[in-house]
Amino acid sequence: MAVQSIFTSRAVARYIEAGNTATCAACKLPVKFRAKSKLQQVIANVYNDGVWERVEHYHVDCYENAGRPYGLAS
């Protein structure tokens, strides 16, 4: 008998990589790579009723200001 997992939305913080073309879900501005700054972004996998729906990208500050909609970014 197979165990069925129920997936929930979650967020992680990662360094922004060169060539990133993501747009922040909160402020709608590009999440830009800067070589000297080593900035981070928050990436959230969003699930609806246990089914993957989309990925959202945030600037770290924007994610905090939005009230961490997908929990603490690990």
N, C-alpha and C positions, 0 to 999 in steps of 0.2 A: 504494500500500500504506500503510495507516494504522499509525502507531506507537502502541502501547498503553502507557499509563503505569501503573506499579504504585505506588499510593499507600501511604505509611507514616504512622503516627501522629506527630503533631507538636504543639508547644505554643507559644503566644504570650502575652505579657504585655500587658494593656490596662487603661486606667482603668475603674473601675467606674462605670457610667452610672446616672443617676436612674431609678428604676422597675425596676431589676434584681431578678429574683426567683429567681436561681440559688442552689443549695445546694452547699456545698463537698463534693467527693467524698471527701475525707479525714476531716474532722471532723464532717461532716453539719450544720454550722451555716450560716445564710444568709450569702451574700456581699453585704454591705450597702453602699449608697452613703452617703457622709458628705460633705456639701458642703465643709466646711472642711479636710478631710484629704486629698482627692485620692488615695484609696487605689487600688491596682491589684489585679487578679485575674489568674490564669493560666487560659487557655482551651485545652483540648486536643481536637483532632479525633482520634478513635480509629478506626483501621482494623483489620479482621481479614481476613487473606489478601487484602489490596489492596482490600477493599470497606468503605466507610464504615459504621460501626456506631453511634457515638454521639458526643456532645460532653460533656466533663467540665469542671467549673469548680472552681477551687481558690483559697483565699487564698494569697498569695505565700509566706508562711511555711509553710503546710501543704504546698505543692508541694515546697519545699526539704526539709522534714522527711521527706517520703515518698520522697526520693531521686531526685527529678526523673524520674518514671516514663516520660515521653515526651521526654526530652532537655532541653537548655537552652532555656528559653523565650525566643524572639527578640522 
